[in-house]
C-alpha cells in the first residue's frame, strides 16, 4: 500500500464508493497520524499495547483502566462498555 502513495490524494486512499463526511474526516485524521511513520521493508514491525506491552491487549485490562484510571478518560467510552 505504501508504494501506492500515503500522501493526500495518493492511490492508497482510493475507495469503492464516495465517502460520507465523517469518513472523510477520519481518513484525514488517519493520514495525519501516519505522516511521520516510516516503514522499512527489511524491518519487522508489531503492535504493542501500552497498558501491558508484555501480554498484550485484553478487554478486562481495558475496562479496568477505563473504570479506575485517575487520568482524564472520555466517559462516553465507559458508558459504551
N, C-alpha and C positions, 0 to 999 in steps of 0.2 A: 504494500500500500504506500509505503514511503516513496517508492520510485515514481508513483503517480503524482506526487506533489502534495505536501501538507499545507502549503500556503493557501490563503484565501483564494477561492476560485480554482484551486488545484483539482485535478481529476480524482483525487482520493475522496473528495467531498461531493461526488455525484450521487443523486438519488433517483429512484424509480418513479417517484411522484413528487409533486410540488409539496414542500414542507409547510406546515402550519406556522403561524407567527412564533409561538412559544418554542417550536422545534428549531426554528432558525436561530433564536436566541441561545438555545442550548448548544447548537453547533458552534456559534461564535465563542461562547464560553469555553467549550472543549478545545477549540483550536488555539485560544489564548493560553490555556493551561499546557498544551503540548508544544507551544512555541519554543521554549528553552530546552526541550528534551532532545537529546542526541542519541539515536540508535546506531549501534555498531554491529556489523554483520558477524564478526567473529567473537562477540561477547554475549554470553548467556545472561538473560535478564529473568527476574522473577518478581512476583507480588510479595509484599511484606505487610502484615497487619501491625500497625504501630502499637496497638494496645497489648499485643502478645506476639512479638516477632519470632519467638521460638516455635510455638504450637500453631500459630495462625489464627484465622478468624473463627469465632463461634457466636451464635445468636445469644447464648447465655451471657458471655462476656460483654457483648454489645449492649444487651438490655441492662446488665449490671452497671455499666458505665453511664448509660443514659439516665438511669433512675437514682444513682447515688453520687454522681460527679459534682464536685464543688465548682467546676468550670461552667461557664455560661453555655447552656445547651438549648437549642431550639425546642421548646416544649411541644410543638406540634409533632415532632418526631416521636416523642414518648407517647403521645396520645394515639398515634397510628399503630404503635406496637401493642 
